[in-house]
Amino acid sequence: MGFHAFDVSLEMIAAVKPVIQRVATKNRAHADQMMRAASSVPLNVSEGSQRTRRDRQHHYRIAAGSARELRAALRVAQLWDYVDGSIVESVDGISDKQLALLWGLTKP
């Protein structure tokens, strides 16, 4: 699939995977929620790419919501001292890129 938002969503998962693995050693439930949010992004981007009109935008909005949920979960993990701020910041760049792409896709 050559769709750029999908490719970036996979890059985001690769970037956050070691963070989730670290969080899992401290709080398994939090890590699971992070993993589900991260997985939701490429799944909804992929599904949305095959839909039309409002249905397409709906899937892109879900993907954006999941990306934002993942960012929030990273901040919460940082505040609980599961990971340090530099690790969270390392994921922010790819997360920003993903959210920018999704923002563009949700506009009519």
Jmol script that loads the backbone (N, CA, C; Angstrom):
load data "model"
ATOM      1  N   MET A   1       0.855  -1.174   0.000  1.00  0.00           N
ATOM      2  CA  MET A   1       0.000   0.000   0.000  1.00  0.00           C
ATOM      3  C   MET A   1       0.897   1.232   0.000  1.00  0.00           C
ATOM      4  N   GLY A   2       0.788   2.049  -1.007  1.00  0.00           N
ATOM      5  CA  GLY A   2       1.643   3.213  -1.136  1.00  0.00           C
ATOM      6  C   GLY A   2       1.085   4.461  -0.487  1.00  0.00           C
ATOM      7  N   PHE A   3       0.035   4.345   0.263  1.00  0.00           N
ATOM      8  CA  PHE A   3      -0.625   5.483   0.882  1.00  0.00           C
ATOM      9  C   PHE A   3       0.257   6.026   2.006  1.00  0.00           C
ATOM     10  N   HIS A   4       0.650   7.307   1.903  1.00  0.00           N
ATOM     11  CA  HIS A   4       1.642   7.891   2.816  1.00  0.00           C
ATOM     12  C   HIS A   4       1.191   7.868   4.282  1.00  0.00           C
ATOM     13  N   ALA A   5      -0.063   8.178   4.550  1.00  0.00           N
ATOM     14  CA  ALA A   5      -0.543   8.183   5.935  1.00  0.00           C
ATOM     15  C   ALA A   5      -0.454   6.790   6.550  1.00  0.00           C
ATOM     16  N   PHE A   6      -0.665   5.770   5.746  1.00  0.00           N
ATOM     17  CA  PHE A   6      -0.534   4.393   6.231  1.00  0.00           C
ATOM     18  C   PHE A   6       0.928   4.091   6.564  1.00  0.00           C
ATOM     19  N   ASP A   7       1.822   4.469   5.656  1.00  0.00           N
ATOM     20  CA  ASP A   7       3.255   4.232   5.880  1.00  0.00           C
ATOM     21  C   ASP A   7       3.740   4.934   7.151  1.00  0.00           C
ATOM     22  N   VAL A   8       3.306   6.169   7.361  1.00  0.00           N
ATOM     23  CA  VAL A   8       3.711   6.920   8.552  1.00  0.00           C
ATOM     24  C   VAL A   8       3.129   6.272   9.806  1.00  0.00           C
ATOM     25  N   SER A   9       1.919   5.736   9.705  1.00  0.00           N
ATOM     26  CA  SER A   9       1.329   5.069  10.873  1.00  0.00           C
ATOM     27  C   SER A   9       2.151   3.846  11.278  1.00  0.00           C
ATOM     28  N   LEU A  10       2.710   3.162  10.312  1.00  0.00           N
ATOM     29  CA  LEU A  10       3.580   2.016  10.629  1.00  0.00           C
ATOM     30  C   LEU A  10       4.900   2.487  11.243  1.00  0.00           C
ATOM     31  N   GLU A  11       5.425   3.616  10.761  1.00  0.00           N
ATOM     32  CA  GLU A  11       6.625   4.198  11.359  1.00  0.00           C
ATOM     33  C   GLU A  11       6.358   4.587  12.814  1.00  0.00           C
ATOM     34  N   MET A  12       5.158   5.100  13.057  1.00  0.00           N
ATOM     35  CA  MET A  12       4.797   5.494  14.418  1.00  0.00           C
ATOM     36  C   MET A  12       4.777   4.282  15.342  1.00  0.00           C
ATOM     37  N   ILE A  13       4.243   3.171  14.863  1.00  0.00           N
ATOM     38  CA  ILE A  13       4.228   1.950  15.679  1.00  0.00           C
ATOM     39  C   ILE A  13       5.659   1.494  15.960  1.00  0.00           C
ATOM     40  N   ALA A  14       6.507   1.513  14.943  1.00  0.00           N
ATOM     41  CA  ALA A  14       7.894   1.103  15.153  1.00  0.00           C
ATOM     42  C   ALA A  14       8.583   1.993  16.192  1.00  0.00           C
ATOM     43  N   ALA A  15       8.276   3.289  16.177  1.00  0.00           N
ATOM     44  CA  ALA A  15       8.888   4.221  17.131  1.00  0.00           C
ATOM     45  C   ALA A  15       8.376   4.002  18.548  1.00  0.00           C
ATOM     46  N   VAL A  16       7.108   3.666  18.683  1.00  0.00           N
ATOM     47  CA  VAL A  16       6.511   3.564  20.017  1.00  0.00           C
ATOM     48  C   VAL A  16       6.632   2.154  20.610  1.00  0.00           C
ATOM     49  N   LYS A  17       6.960   1.176  19.801  1.00  0.00           N
ATOM     50  CA  LYS A  17       7.044  -0.212  20.278  1.00  0.00           C
ATOM     51  C   LYS A  17       7.971  -0.379  21.486  1.00  0.00           C
ATOM     52  N   PRO A  18       9.207   0.121  21.454  1.00  0.00           N
ATOM     53  CA  PRO A  18      10.059  -0.047  22.628  1.00  0.00           C
ATOM     54  C   PRO A  18       9.531   0.696  23.862  1.00  0.00           C
ATOM     55  N   VAL A  19       8.841   1.798  23.634  1.00  0.00           N
ATOM     56  CA  VAL A  19       8.252   2.537  24.749  1.00  0.00           C
ATOM     57  C   VAL A  19       7.151   1.695  25.400  1.00  0.00           C
ATOM     58  N   ILE A  20       6.301   1.106  24.581  1.00  0.00           N
ATOM     59  CA  ILE A  20       5.224   0.264  25.092  1.00  0.00           C
ATOM     60  C   ILE A  20       5.802  -0.936  25.839  1.00  0.00           C
ATOM     61  N   GLN A  21       6.858  -1.507  25.307  1.00  0.00           N
ATOM     62  CA  GLN A  21       7.491  -2.647  25.988  1.00  0.00           C
ATOM     63  C   GLN A  21       8.024  -2.244  27.362  1.00  0.00           C
ATOM     64  N   ARG A  22       8.566  -1.047  27.469  1.00  0.00           N
ATOM     65  CA  ARG A  22       9.065  -0.557  28.756  1.00  0.00           C
ATOM     66  C   ARG A  22       7.904  -0.304  29.724  1.00  0.00           C
ATOM     67  N   VAL A  23       6.835   0.322  29.220  1.00  0.00           N
ATOM     68  CA  VAL A  23       5.661   0.589  30.056  1.00  0.00           C
ATOM     69  C   VAL A  23       5.063  -0.720  30.557  1.00  0.00           C
ATOM     70  N   ALA A  24       5.086  -1.757  29.739  1.00  0.00           N
ATOM     71  CA  ALA A  24       4.511  -3.053  30.119  1.00  0.00           C
ATOM     72  C   ALA A  24       5.171  -3.649  31.352  1.00  0.00           C
ATOM     73  N   THR A  25       6.431  -3.305  31.585  1.00  0.00           N
ATOM     74  CA  THR A  25       7.106  -3.828  32.782  1.00  0.00           C
ATOM     75  C   THR A  25       6.601  -3.153  34.051  1.00  0.00           C
ATOM     76  N   LYS A  26       5.953  -1.996  33.893  1.00  0.00           N
ATOM     77  CA  LYS A  26       5.449  -1.233  35.039  1.00  0.00           C
ATOM     78  C   LYS A  26       3.931  -1.348  35.187  1.00  0.00           C
ATOM     79  N   ASN A  27       3.221  -1.337  34.043  1.00  0.00           N
ATOM     80  CA  ASN A  27       1.766  -1.331  34.074  1.00  0.00           C
ATOM     81  C   ASN A  27       1.252  -1.980  32.799  1.00  0.00           C
ATOM     82  N   ARG A  28       0.901  -3.257  32.897  1.00  0.00           N
ATOM     83  CA  ARG A  28       0.481  -4.037  31.736  1.00  0.00           C
ATOM     84  C   ARG A  28      -0.783  -3.468  31.084  1.00  0.00           C
ATOM     85  N   ALA A  29      -1.745  -3.027  31.891  1.00  0.00           N
ATOM     86  CA  ALA A  29      -2.995  -2.501  31.351  1.00  0.00           C
ATOM     87  C   ALA A  29      -2.758  -1.220  30.550  1.00  0.00           C
ATOM     88  N   HIS A  30      -1.888  -0.359  31.061  1.00  0.00           N
ATOM     89  CA  HIS A  30      -1.581   0.892  30.361  1.00  0.00           C
ATOM     90  C   HIS A  30      -0.888   0.588  29.032  1.00  0.00           C
ATOM     91  N   ALA A  31       0.039  -0.342  29.055  1.00  0.00           N
ATOM     92  CA  ALA A  31       0.742  -0.735  27.828  1.00  0.00           C
ATOM     93  C   ALA A  31      -0.224  -1.316  26.809  1.00  0.00           C
ATOM     94  N   ASP A  32      -1.183  -2.111  27.276  1.00  0.00           N
ATOM     95  CA  ASP A  32      -2.174  -2.705  26.380  1.00  0.00           C
ATOM     96  C   ASP A  32      -3.020  -1.617  25.717  1.00  0.00           C
ATOM     97  N   GLN A  33      -3.425  -0.622  26.490  1.00  0.00           N
ATOM     98  CA  GLN A  33      -4.214   0.471  25.925  1.00  0.00           C
ATOM     99  C   GLN A  33      -3.393   1.241  24.895  1.00  0.00           C
ATOM    100  N   MET A  34      -2.121   1.466  25.179  1.00  0.00           N
ATOM    101  CA  MET A  34      -1.245   2.145  24.232  1.00  0.00           C
ATOM    102  C   MET A  34      -1.123   1.336  22.940  1.00  0.00           C
ATOM    103  N   MET A  35      -0.987   0.027  23.085  1.00  0.00           N
ATOM    104  CA  MET A  35      -0.839  -0.835  21.914  1.00  0.00           C
ATOM    105  C   MET A  35      -2.113  -0.822  21.062  1.00  0.00           C
ATOM    106  N   ARG A  36      -3.280  -0.862  21.722  1.00  0.00           N
ATOM    107  CA  ARG A  36      -4.538  -0.831  20.985  1.00  0.00           C
ATOM    108  C   ARG A  36      -4.720   0.502  20.257  1.00  0.00           C
ATOM    109  N   ALA A  37      -4.367   1.609  20.913  1.00  0.00           N
ATOM    110  CA  ALA A  37      -4.483   2.923  20.269  1.00  0.00           C
ATOM    111  C   ALA A  37      -3.542   3.013  19.067  1.00  0.00           C
ATOM    112  N   ALA A  38      -2.307   2.559  19.244  1.00  0.00           N
ATOM    113  CA  ALA A  38      -1.334   2.605  18.150  1.00  0.00           C
ATOM    114  C   ALA A  38      -1.780   1.726  16.974  1.00  0.00           C
ATOM    115  N   SER A  39      -2.306   0.560  17.264  1.00  0.00           N
ATOM    116  CA  SER A  39      -2.756  -0.358  16.209  1.00  0.00           C
ATOM    117  C   SER A  39      -3.973   0.181  15.467  1.00  0.00           C
ATOM    118  N   SER A  40      -4.803   0.927  16.161  1.00  0.00           N
ATOM    119  CA  SER A  40      -6.012   1.473  15.555  1.00  0.00           C
ATOM    120  C   SER A  40      -5.702   2.456  14.431  1.00  0.00           C
ATOM    121  N   VAL A  41      -4.581   3.130  14.509  1.00  0.00           N
ATOM    122  CA  VAL A  41      -4.268   4.161  13.513  1.00  0.00           C
ATOM    123  C   VAL A  41      -4.112   3.551  12.119  1.00  0.00           C
ATOM    124  N   PRO A  42      -3.179   2.620  11.883  1.00  0.00           N
ATOM    125  CA  PRO A  42      -3.056   2.092  10.516  1.00  0.00           C
ATOM    126  C   PRO A  42      -4.281   1.286  10.079  1.00  0.00           C
ATOM    127  N   LEU A  43      -4.944   0.631  11.026  1.00  0.00           N
ATOM    128  CA  LEU A  43      -6.126  -0.141  10.646  1.00  0.00           C
ATOM    129  C   LEU A  43      -7.232   0.769  10.120  1.00  0.00           C
ATOM    130  N   ASN A  44      -7.459   1.890  10.785  1.00  0.00           N
ATOM    131  CA  ASN A  44      -8.495   2.819  10.330  1.00  0.00           C
ATOM    132  C   ASN A  44      -8.067   3.602   9.093  1.00  0.00           C
ATOM    133  N   VAL A  45      -6.792   3.933   8.988  1.00  0.00           N
ATOM    134  CA  VAL A  45      -6.309   4.595   7.772  1.00  0.00           C
ATOM    135  C   VAL A  45      -6.509   3.668   6.578  1.00  0.00           C
ATOM    136  N   SER A  46      -6.175   2.421   6.752  1.00  0.00           N
ATOM    137  CA  SER A  46      -6.317   1.454   5.668  1.00  0.00           C
ATOM    138  C   SER A  46      -7.781   1.258   5.284  1.00  0.00           C
ATOM    139  N   GLU A  47      -8.636   1.090   6.282  1.00  0.00           N
ATOM    140  CA  GLU A  47     -10.053   0.914   5.986  1.00  0.00           C
ATOM    141  C   GLU A  47     -10.633   2.171   5.338  1.00  0.00           C
ATOM    142  N   GLY A  48     -10.285   3.330   5.863  1.00  0.00           N
ATOM    143  CA  GLY A  48     -10.788   4.579   5.296  1.00  0.00           C
ATOM    144  C   GLY A  48     -10.382   4.784   3.856  1.00  0.00           C
ATOM    145  N   SER A  49      -9.210   4.307   3.497  1.00  0.00           N
ATOM    146  CA  SER A  49      -8.730   4.513   2.126  1.00  0.00           C
ATOM    147  C   SER A  49      -9.590   3.783   1.097  1.00  0.00           C
ATOM    148  N   GLN A  50     -10.365   2.814   1.546  1.00  0.00           N
ATOM    149  CA  GLN A  50     -11.228   2.066   0.628  1.00  0.00           C
ATOM    150  C   GLN A  50     -12.687   2.496   0.699  1.00  0.00           C
ATOM    151  N   ARG A  51     -12.977   3.476   1.540  1.00  0.00           N
ATOM    152  CA  ARG A  51     -14.348   3.966   1.693  1.00  0.00           C
ATOM    153  C   ARG A  51     -14.542   5.230   0.863  1.00  0.00           C
ATOM    154  N   THR A  52     -15.756   5.744   0.880  1.00  0.00           N
ATOM    155  CA  THR A  52     -16.051   6.960   0.131  1.00  0.00           C
ATOM    156  C   THR A  52     -16.671   8.015   1.031  1.00  0.00           C
ATOM    157  N   ARG A  53     -16.565   9.233   0.623  1.00  0.00           N
ATOM    158  CA  ARG A  53     -17.166  10.420   1.231  1.00  0.00           C
ATOM    159  C   ARG A  53     -17.055  10.469   2.746  1.00  0.00           C
ATOM    160  N   ARG A  54     -18.209  10.655   3.411  1.00  0.00           N
ATOM    161  CA  ARG A  54     -18.209  10.821   4.869  1.00  0.00           C
ATOM    162  C   ARG A  54     -17.683   9.595   5.593  1.00  0.00           C
ATOM    163  N   ASP A  55     -17.960   8.420   5.049  1.00  0.00           N
ATOM    164  CA  ASP A  55     -17.489   7.185   5.678  1.00  0.00           C
ATOM    165  C   ASP A  55     -15.961   7.160   5.710  1.00  0.00           C
ATOM    166  N   ARG A  56     -15.341   7.632   4.651  1.00  0.00           N
ATOM    167  CA  ARG A  56     -13.884   7.705   4.584  1.00  0.00           C
ATOM    168  C   ARG A  56     -13.353   8.644   5.666  1.00  0.00           C
ATOM    169  N   GLN A  57     -13.928   9.841   5.735  1.00  0.00           N
ATOM    170  CA  GLN A  57     -13.485  10.820   6.729  1.00  0.00           C
ATOM    171  C   GLN A  57     -13.713  10.306   8.151  1.00  0.00           C
ATOM    172  N   HIS A  58     -14.786   9.562   8.345  1.00  0.00           N
ATOM    173  CA  HIS A  58     -15.069   8.999   9.666  1.00  0.00           C
ATOM    174  C   HIS A  58     -13.917   8.106  10.129  1.00  0.00           C
ATOM    175  N   HIS A  59     -13.409   7.260   9.256  1.00  0.00           N
ATOM    176  CA  HIS A  59     -12.292   6.381   9.622  1.00  0.00           C
ATOM    177  C   HIS A  59     -11.010   7.170   9.866  1.00  0.00           C
ATOM    178  N   TYR A  60     -10.800   8.210   9.095  1.00  0.00           N
ATOM    179  CA  TYR A  60      -9.625   9.046   9.317  1.00  0.00           C
ATOM    180  C   TYR A  60      -9.728   9.799  10.644  1.00  0.00           C
ATOM    181  N   ARG A  61     -10.944  10.203  11.007  1.00  0.00           N
ATOM    182  CA  ARG A  61     -11.130  10.867  12.312  1.00  0.00           C
ATOM    183  C   ARG A  61     -10.889   9.880  13.454  1.00  0.00           C
ATOM    184  N   ILE A  62     -11.327   8.654  13.298  1.00  0.00           N
ATOM    185  CA  ILE A  62     -11.061   7.634  14.318  1.00  0.00           C
ATOM    186  C   ILE A  62      -9.549   7.422  14.448  1.00  0.00           C
ATOM    187  N   ALA A  63      -8.864   7.339  13.313  1.00  0.00           N
ATOM    188  CA  ALA A  63      -7.406   7.171  13.337  1.00  0.00           C
ATOM    189  C   ALA A  63      -6.735   8.334  14.058  1.00  0.00           C
ATOM    190  N   ALA A  64      -7.198   9.550  13.786  1.00  0.00           N
ATOM    191  CA  ALA A  64      -6.633  10.732  14.451  1.00  0.00           C
ATOM    192  C   ALA A  64      -6.909  10.685  15.950  1.00  0.00           C
ATOM    193  N   GLY A  65      -8.102  10.289  16.332  1.00  0.00           N
ATOM    194  CA  GLY A  65      -8.430  10.157  17.753  1.00  0.00           C
ATOM    195  C   GLY A  65      -7.544   9.145  18.438  1.00  0.00           C
ATOM    196  N   SER A  66      -7.277   8.046  17.766  1.00  0.00           N
ATOM    197  CA  SER A  66      -6.399   7.022  18.336  1.00  0.00           C
ATOM    198  C   SER A  66      -4.965   7.527  18.456  1.00  0.00           C
ATOM    199  N   ALA A  67      -4.516   8.287  17.466  1.00  0.00           N
ATOM    200  CA  ALA A  67      -3.165   8.862  17.539  1.00  0.00           C
ATOM    201  C   ALA A  67      -3.067   9.834  18.708  1.00  0.00           C
ATOM    202  N   ARG A  68      -4.110  10.609  18.929  1.00  0.00           N
ATOM    203  CA  ARG A  68      -4.120  11.535  20.075  1.00  0.00           C
ATOM    204  C   ARG A  68      -4.200  10.769  21.396  1.00  0.00           C
ATOM    205  N   GLU A  69      -4.950   9.686  21.413  1.00  0.00           N
ATOM    206  CA  GLU A  69      -5.016   8.856  22.609  1.00  0.00           C
ATOM    207  C   GLU A  69      -3.630   8.297  22.938  1.00  0.00           C
ATOM    208  N   LEU A  70      -2.921   7.855  21.930  1.00  0.00           N
ATOM    209  CA  LEU A  70      -1.570   7.343  22.143  1.00  0.00           C
ATOM    210  C   LEU A  70      -0.662   8.425  22.709  1.00  0.00           C
ATOM    211  N   ARG A  71      -0.744   9.634  22.171  1.00  0.00           N
ATOM    212  CA  ARG A  71       0.068  10.740  22.702  1.00  0.00           C
ATOM    213  C   ARG A  71      -0.258  11.013  24.162  1.00  0.00           C
ATOM    214  N   ALA A  72      -1.546  10.998  24.500  1.00  0.00           N
ATOM    215  CA  ALA A  72      -1.951  11.222  25.888  1.00  0.00           C
ATOM    216  C   ALA A  72      -1.430  10.100  26.779  1.00  0.00           C
ATOM    217  N   ALA A  73      -1.509   8.872  26.299  1.00  0.00           N
ATOM    218  CA  ALA A  73      -1.031   7.728  27.078  1.00  0.00           C
ATOM    219  C   ALA A  73       0.477   7.819  27.324  1.00  0.00           C
ATOM    220  N   LEU A  74       1.203   8.330  26.351  1.00  0.00           N
ATOM    221  CA  LEU A  74       2.648   8.530  26.532  1.00  0.00           C
ATOM    222  C   LEU A  74       2.917   9.557  27.625  1.00  0.00           C
ATOM    223  N   ARG A  75       2.156  10.644  27.618  1.00  0.00           N
ATOM    224  CA  ARG A  75       2.330  11.681  28.647  1.00  0.00           C
ATOM    225  C   ARG A  75       1.983  11.136  30.031  1.00  0.00           C
ATOM    226  N   VAL A  76       0.928  10.356  30.110  1.00  0.00           N
ATOM    227  CA  VAL A  76       0.539   9.759  31.390  1.00  0.00           C
ATOM    228  C   VAL A  76       1.630   8.805  31.869  1.00  0.00           C
ATOM    229  N   ALA A  77       2.162   8.004  30.977  1.00  0.00           N
ATOM    230  CA  ALA A  77       3.247   7.086  31.338  1.00  0.00           C
ATOM    231  C   ALA A  77       4.456   7.853  31.857  1.00  0.00           C
ATOM    232  N   GLN A  78       4.728   8.996  31.240  1.00  0.00           N
ATOM    233  CA  GLN A  78       5.833   9.835  31.696  1.00  0.00           C
ATOM    234  C   GLN A  78       5.559  10.352  33.110  1.00  0.00           C
ATOM    235  N   LEU A  79       4.351  10.823  33.353  1.00  0.00           N
ATOM    236  CA  LEU A  79       4.009  11.358  34.674  1.00  0.00           C
ATOM    237  C   LEU A  79       4.039  10.295  35.768  1.00  0.00           C
ATOM    238  N   TRP A  80       3.733   9.053  35.407  1.00  0.00           N
ATOM    239  CA  TRP A  80       3.815   7.956  36.376  1.00  0.00           C
ATOM    240  C   TRP A  80       5.241   7.414  36.486  1.00  0.00           C
ATOM    241  N   ASP A  81       6.190   8.033  35.768  1.00  0.00           N
ATOM    242  CA  ASP A  81       7.600   7.627  35.785  1.00  0.00           C
ATOM    243  C   ASP A  81       7.842   6.225  35.209  1.00  0.00           C
ATOM    244  N   TYR A  82       6.974   5.825  34.272  1.00  0.00           N
ATOM    245  CA  TYR A  82       7.221   4.564  33.562  1.00  0.00           C
ATOM    246  C   TYR A  82       8.297   4.755  32.509  1.00  0.00           C
ATOM    247  N   VAL A  83       8.346   5.972  31.937  1.00  0.00           N
ATOM    248  CA  VAL A  83       9.354   6.328  30.934  1.00  0.00           C
ATOM    249  C   VAL A  83       9.770   7.772  31.187  1.00  0.00           C
ATOM    250  N   ASP A  84      10.960   8.136  30.703  1.00  0.00           N
ATOM    251  CA  ASP A  84      11.374   9.533  30.902  1.00  0.00           C
ATOM    252  C   ASP A  84      10.986  10.388  29.698  1.00  0.00           C
ATOM    253  N   GLY A  85      11.052  11.682  29.900  1.00  0.00           N
ATOM    254  CA  GLY A  85      10.595  12.636  28.900  1.00  0.00           C
ATOM    255  C   GLY A  85      11.309  12.547  27.575  1.00  0.00           C
ATOM    256  N   SER A  86      12.591  12.201  27.583  1.00  0.00           N
ATOM    257  CA  SER A  86      13.327  12.134  26.315  1.00  0.00           C
ATOM    258  C   SER A  86      12.785  11.033  25.419  1.00  0.00           C
ATOM    259  N   ILE A  87      12.305   9.972  26.021  1.00  0.00           N
ATOM    260  CA  ILE A  87      11.726   8.875  25.235  1.00  0.00           C
ATOM    261  C   ILE A  87      10.412   9.337  24.610  1.00  0.00           C
ATOM    262  N   VAL A  88       9.609  10.035  25.389  1.00  0.00           N
ATOM    263  CA  VAL A  88       8.336  10.546  24.881  1.00  0.00           C
ATOM    264  C   VAL A  88       8.588  11.538  23.750  1.00  0.00           C
ATOM    265  N   GLU A  89       9.541  12.423  23.922  1.00  0.00           N
ATOM    266  CA  GLU A  89       9.870  13.410  22.899  1.00  0.00           C
ATOM    267  C   GLU A  89      10.345  12.756  21.612  1.00  0.00           C
ATOM    268  N   SER A  90      11.010  11.608  21.730  1.00  0.00           N
ATOM    269  CA  SER A  90      11.503  10.929  20.535  1.00  0.00           C
ATOM    270  C   SER A  90      10.363  10.439  19.643  1.00  0.00           C
ATOM    271  N   VAL A  91       9.207  10.206  20.217  1.00  0.00           N
ATOM    272  CA  VAL A  91       8.052   9.737  19.453  1.00  0.00           C
ATOM    273  C   VAL A  91       7.222  10.914  18.930  1.00  0.00           C
ATOM    274  N   ASP A  92       7.369  12.084  19.527  1.00  0.00           N
ATOM    275  CA  ASP A  92       6.544  13.238  19.173  1.00  0.00           C
ATOM    276  C   ASP A  92       6.653  13.646  17.701  1.00  0.00           C
ATOM    277  N   GLY A  93       7.828  13.589  17.132  1.00  0.00           N
ATOM    278  CA  GLY A  93       8.000  14.021  15.743  1.00  0.00           C
ATOM    279  C   GLY A  93       7.165  13.207  14.777  1.00  0.00           C
ATOM    280  N   ILE A  94       7.238  11.905  14.898  1.00  0.00           N
ATOM    281  CA  ILE A  94       6.466  11.041  14.001  1.00  0.00           C
ATOM    282  C   ILE A  94       4.973  11.156  14.302  1.00  0.00           C
ATOM    283  N   SER A  95       4.648  11.351  15.566  1.00  0.00           N
ATOM    284  CA  SER A  95       3.251  11.532  15.958  1.00  0.00           C
ATOM    285  C   SER A  95       2.688  12.824  15.368  1.00  0.00           C
ATOM    286  N   ASP A  96       3.464  13.891  15.419  1.00  0.00           N
ATOM    287  CA  ASP A  96       3.044  15.164  14.817  1.00  0.00           C
ATOM    288  C   ASP A  96       2.805  15.000  13.315  1.00  0.00           C
ATOM    289  N   LYS A  97       3.709  14.312  12.662  1.00  0.00           N
ATOM    290  CA  LYS A  97       3.588  14.086  11.228  1.00  0.00           C
ATOM    291  C   LYS A  97       2.310  13.301  10.924  1.00  0.00           C
ATOM    292  N   GLN A  98       2.051  12.276  11.719  1.00  0.00           N
ATOM    293  CA  GLN A  98       0.854  11.456  11.516  1.00  0.00           C
ATOM    294  C   GLN A  98      -0.410  12.290  11.689  1.00  0.00           C
ATOM    295  N   LEU A  99      -0.457  13.074  12.750  1.00  0.00           N
ATOM    296  CA  LEU A  99      -1.639  13.888  13.010  1.00  0.00           C
ATOM    297  C   LEU A  99      -1.841  14.949  11.925  1.00  0.00           C
ATOM    298  N   ALA A 100      -0.775  15.499  11.401  1.00  0.00           N
ATOM    299  CA  ALA A 100      -0.898  16.487  10.313  1.00  0.00           C
ATOM    300  C   ALA A 100      -1.485  15.835   9.067  1.00  0.00           C
ATOM    301  N   LEU A 101      -1.021  14.652   8.749  1.00  0.00           N
ATOM    302  CA  LEU A 101      -1.556  13.941   7.582  1.00  0.00           C
ATOM    303  C   LEU A 101      -3.039  13.622   7.773  1.00  0.00           C
ATOM    304  N   LEU A 102      -3.383  13.157   8.953  1.00  0.00           N
ATOM    305  CA  LEU A 102      -4.782  12.819   9.227  1.00  0.00           C
ATOM    306  C   LEU A 102      -5.676  14.055   9.246  1.00  0.00           C
ATOM    307  N   TRP A 103      -5.156  15.164   9.743  1.00  0.00           N
ATOM    308  CA  TRP A 103      -5.917  16.406   9.733  1.00  0.00           C
ATOM    309  C   TRP A 103      -6.288  16.763   8.296  1.00  0.00           C
ATOM    310  N   GLY A 104      -5.315  16.662   7.413  1.00  0.00           N
ATOM    311  CA  GLY A 104      -5.564  16.957   5.999  1.00  0.00           C
ATOM    312  C   GLY A 104      -6.575  16.013   5.372  1.00  0.00           C
ATOM    313  N   LEU A 105      -6.565  14.768   5.796  1.00  0.00           N
ATOM    314  CA  LEU A 105      -7.494  13.782   5.230  1.00  0.00           C
ATOM    315  C   LEU A 105      -8.919  13.936   5.751  1.00  0.00           C
ATOM    316  N   THR A 106      -9.084  14.567   6.884  1.00  0.00           N
ATOM    317  CA  THR A 106     -10.433  14.718   7.429  1.00  0.00           C
ATOM    318  C   THR A 106     -11.146  15.950   6.905  1.00  0.00           C
ATOM    319  N   LYS A 107     -10.434  16.787   6.182  1.00  0.00           N
ATOM    320  CA  LYS A 107     -11.055  17.990   5.620  1.00  0.00           C
ATOM    321  C   LYS A 107     -11.712  17.660   4.295  1.00  0.00           C
ATOM    322  N   PRO A 108     -12.939  18.143   4.075  1.00  0.00           N
ATOM    323  CA  PRO A 108     -13.647  17.814   2.818  1.00  0.00           C
ATOM    324  C   PRO A 108     -12.996  18.448   1.598  1.00  0.00           C
TER     325      PRO A 108
END
end "model"
wireframe off; spacefill off
backbone 0.3
color backbone group
